[in-house]
């Protein structure tokens, strides 16, 4: 009985999804759109469910690229923040470079990235990494800057060097912030991978969307967008769970 009640509560929480689907359907009907312009949600859902096996390779590819870019960008941002915290001279180099890269739209950077690392998988992975590194850089640097002066003074009195302060104190303040950046960036990693795939990839959800649109298979194109949304939400939830576990181990 408790399981049925729990399932009922979970279904009730899905009312925004049902409301969105109804609004989508009404919007299509009121405007008189044909399926080549905007298909009804029920046809899109039917395509996803009936042809889910066709989506699986693209989902796996995009998810792999998104996770690879998320991990790579997080590590680069983490290391960059440590370098800035460690040396004022490096701060004058790393910080402006990070700001410049972040300020340029990713759509303008992707062709340049492809010229440098090559088209296909390298361009998709590099583009996703580039999107993910800046939040990790900013949040980690914020965590390191939050180290209390009293803690630094205590470590100094005990004869600790800068590496020991970083390893024993700085990490405790940086890791929670780093996990916040992972949670925030995780959905963007999926969208960044899709964008790179759409522009110059041959695999993944982005390429599937481009191909479906080219052949006017709008149910498949809109289905790809729906699947990408679900994947982004699941990645966000996974990152949230990881953040909670890291915070629990640090407290």
Phi, psi and omega per residue, in radians:
X1 nan -0.722 3.136
X2 -1.130 -0.612 3.119
X3 -1.158 -0.721 3.108
X4 -1.112 -0.698 3.119
X5 -1.141 -0.721 3.118
X6 -1.118 -0.724 3.117
X7 -1.127 -0.666 3.104
X8 -1.120 -0.717 3.105
X9 -1.091 -0.743 3.131
X10 -1.109 -0.672 3.113
X11 -1.156 -0.673 3.103
X12 -1.067 -0.633 -3.134
X13 -1.203 -0.213 3.137
X14 -1.562 0.128 -3.095
X15 -1.034 -0.578 3.098
X16 -1.082 -0.598 3.117
X17 -1.148 -0.787 3.114
X18 -1.099 -0.709 3.119
X19 -1.103 -0.723 3.127
X20 -1.121 -0.722 3.115
X21 -1.125 -0.711 3.119
X22 -1.131 -0.758 3.096
X23 -1.084 -0.715 3.089
X24 -1.031 -0.836 -3.106
X25 -1.123 -0.757 3.125
X26 -1.108 -0.723 3.133
X27 -1.036 -0.753 3.128
X28 -1.152 -0.769 -3.095
X29 -1.199 -0.755 -3.113
X30 -1.100 -0.705 -3.116
X31 -1.476 -0.129 3.115
X32 1.152 0.567 -3.121
X33 -1.247 2.486 3.004
X34 -1.459 2.973 -3.110
X35 -1.155 -0.382 3.112
X36 -1.342 -0.296 3.102
X37 -1.685 -0.962 3.134
X38 -2.678 1.841 -3.139
X39 -1.244 2.739 3.074
X40 -1.245 2.607 -3.056
X41 -1.057 -0.560 -3.086
X42 -1.162 -0.621 3.089
X43 -1.234 -0.616 3.105
X44 -1.160 -0.798 3.130
X45 -1.104 -0.684 3.109
X46 -1.084 -0.708 3.120
X47 -1.130 -0.703 3.140
X48 -1.136 -0.794 -3.091
X49 -1.234 -0.755 -3.091
X50 -1.280 -0.603 -3.097
X51 -1.975 0.544 -3.062
X52 -1.056 -0.547 3.122
X53 -1.053 -0.515 3.104
X54 -1.285 -0.412 3.137
X55 -1.445 -0.478 -2.978
X56 -0.989 -0.840 3.130
X57 -1.039 -0.685 3.140
X58 -1.199 -0.694 3.099
X59 -1.089 -0.782 -3.122
X60 -1.081 -0.739 -3.117
X61 -1.148 -0.883 -3.112
X62 -1.092 -0.718 3.131
X63 -1.127 -0.716 3.097
X64 -1.097 -0.759 3.111
X65 -1.150 -0.697 3.139
X66 -1.131 -0.792 3.132
X67 -1.170 -0.702 3.093
X68 -1.081 -0.778 3.111
X69 -1.176 -0.640 3.121
X70 -1.131 -0.798 3.129
X71 -1.153 -0.812 -3.128
X72 -1.119 -0.804 3.138
X73 -1.131 -0.652 3.118
X74 -1.141 -0.747 3.122
X75 -1.137 -0.743 3.129
X76 -1.126 -0.758 3.112
X77 -1.118 -0.675 3.128
X78 -1.120 -0.815 3.130
X79 -1.148 -0.722 3.122
X80 -1.072 -0.700 3.117
X81 -1.145 -0.686 3.099
X82 -1.108 -0.722 3.116
X83 -1.088 -0.732 3.119
X84 -1.130 -0.745 3.124
X85 -1.159 -0.571 -3.045
X86 -1.327 -0.684 -2.984
X87 -2.425 2.261 3.077
X88 -1.168 -0.572 3.122
X89 -1.142 -0.767 3.104
X90 -1.182 -0.539 3.109
X91 -1.067 -0.643 3.125
X92 -1.200 -0.284 3.132
X93 -1.760 -0.841 -3.017
X94 -1.247 -0.798 -3.063
X95 -1.082 -0.866 3.105
X96 -1.089 -0.641 3.119
X97 -1.098 -0.761 3.118
X98 -1.099 -0.716 -3.140
X99 -1.152 -0.690 3.137
X100 -1.140 -0.790 3.136
X101 -1.089 -0.698 -3.117
X102 -1.220 -0.499 -3.060
X103 -1.377 -0.394 -3.124
X104 -1.436 2.259 3.118
X105 -1.021 2.433 -3.078
X106 -1.109 -0.520 3.114
X107 -1.124 -0.490 3.089
X108 -1.436 -0.460 -3.105
X109 -1.435 -0.526 -3.043
X110 -0.999 -0.805 3.092
X111 -1.068 -0.625 3.111
X112 -1.181 -0.754 3.112
X113 -1.038 -0.737 -3.129
X114 -1.110 -0.642 3.098
X115 -1.147 -0.549 -3.074
X116 -1.460 -0.874 -3.025
X117 -1.753 -0.224 -3.115
X118 1.844 2.786 -3.102
X119 -1.454 2.964 3.104
X120 1.445 -2.399 -3.046
X121 -0.987 -0.797 -3.125
X122 -1.042 -0.698 -3.128
X123 -1.178 -0.708 3.136
X124 -1.123 -0.816 -3.107
X125 -1.154 -0.752 -3.132
X126 -1.148 -0.695 3.130
X127 -1.125 -0.751 3.135
X128 -1.150 -0.699 3.103
X129 -1.078 -0.706 -3.117
X130 -1.132 -0.659 3.119
X131 -1.168 -0.618 -2.996
X132 -1.505 -0.312 -2.968
X133 -1.329 -0.601 -3.008
X134 -1.164 -0.804 3.080
X135 -1.022 -0.699 3.101
X136 -1.100 -0.695 3.125
X137 -1.087 -0.848 -3.079
X138 -1.184 -0.808 -3.082
X139 -1.190 -0.693 3.112
X140 -1.139 -0.753 3.122
X141 -1.096 -0.658 3.087
X142 -1.113 -0.702 3.116
X143 -1.144 -0.722 3.122
X144 -1.159 -0.618 3.123
X145 -1.228 -0.323 -3.107
X146 -1.501 -0.001 3.098
X147 -1.057 2.153 -3.075
X148 -1.175 2.549 3.127
X149 -1.091 -0.576 3.133
X150 -1.104 -0.684 3.108
X151 -1.153 -0.725 3.099
X152 -1.116 -0.737 3.136
X153 -1.100 -0.696 3.133
X154 -1.109 -0.779 3.132
X155 -1.142 -0.618 3.117
X156 -1.154 -0.718 3.114
X157 -1.103 -0.638 3.140
X158 -1.371 -0.011 3.069
X159 1.477 0.339 -3.131
X160 -1.347 2.458 3.061
X161 -1.535 -3.108 -3.042
X162 -1.159 -0.634 3.125
X163 -1.130 -0.669 3.123
X164 -1.225 -0.639 3.064
X165 -1.089 -0.724 3.127
X166 -1.145 -0.820 -3.055
X167 -1.245 -0.609 -3.036
X168 -1.756 -0.360 -3.089
X169 -2.151 -0.806 -3.067
X170 -1.096 -0.695 -3.122
X171 -1.096 -0.625 -3.139
X172 -1.090 -0.540 3.130
X173 -1.606 -0.481 -3.071
X174 -1.432 -0.672 -3.032
X175 -1.084 -0.780 3.099
X176 -1.018 -0.744 3.103
X177 -1.139 -0.665 3.126
X178 -1.089 -0.686 3.131
X179 -1.220 -0.526 3.027
X180 -1.101 -0.747 3.116
X181 -1.117 -0.644 3.096
X182 -1.099 -0.774 3.141
X183 -1.100 -0.726 -3.109
X184 -1.239 -0.656 -3.021
X185 -1.469 -0.394 -3.037
X186 -0.924 -0.873 3.107
X187 -1.112 -0.625 3.131
X188 -1.145 -0.517 3.119
X189 -1.119 -0.694 3.106
X190 -1.127 -0.788 -3.128
X191 -1.180 -0.642 3.106
X192 -1.147 -0.728 3.089
X193 -1.091 -0.732 3.113
X194 -1.095 -0.717 -3.141
X195 -1.098 -0.794 3.116
X196 -1.116 -0.681 3.100
X197 -1.137 -0.684 -3.132
X198 -1.133 -0.693 -3.066
X199 -1.377 -0.670 -3.057
X200 -2.650 0.228 3.123
X201 -1.602 2.906 3.100
X202 -2.055 -0.088 -3.138
X203 -2.340 3.001 3.045
X204 1.597 3.066 -3.096
X205 -1.151 -0.614 3.107
X206 -1.104 -0.766 3.103
X207 -1.179 -0.652 3.101
X208 -1.117 -0.708 3.099
X209 -1.111 -0.775 3.139
X210 -1.091 -0.777 3.141
X211 -1.133 -0.764 -3.131
X212 -1.121 -0.701 3.121
X213 -1.166 -0.644 3.133
X214 -1.108 -0.637 3.134
X215 -1.612 0.188 3.116
X216 1.007 0.503 3.041
X217 -1.568 1.388 -2.971
X218 -1.254 -0.506 3.059
X219 -1.070 -0.727 3.126
X220 -1.234 -0.666 3.131
X221 -1.128 -0.827 3.113
X222 -1.208 -0.586 3.066
X223 -1.091 -0.647 3.087
X224 -1.089 -0.711 3.107
X225 -1.127 -0.712 3.115
X226 -1.121 -0.787 3.139
X227 -1.095 -0.723 3.126
X228 -1.093 -0.655 3.104
X229 -1.118 -0.776 3.121
X230 -1.106 -0.763 3.119
X231 -1.067 -0.739 3.121
X232 -1.075 -0.731 3.121
X233 -1.124 -0.757 -3.130
X234 -1.137 -0.679 3.100
X235 -1.129 -0.691 3.093
X236 -1.080 -0.783 3.136
X237 -1.097 -0.728 3.102
X238 -1.081 -0.724 3.108
X239 -1.161 -0.610 3.106
X240 -1.144 -0.722 3.093
X241 -1.107 -0.755 3.117
X242 -1.088 -0.690 3.119
X243 -1.086 -0.752 -3.132
X244 -1.127 -0.683 -3.137
X245 -1.179 -0.714 3.105
X246 -1.121 -0.766 3.128
X247 -1.096 -0.660 3.134
X248 -1.147 -0.620 -3.135
X249 -1.311 -0.466 -3.113
X250 -1.490 -0.334 -3.111
X251 -1.681 nan nan
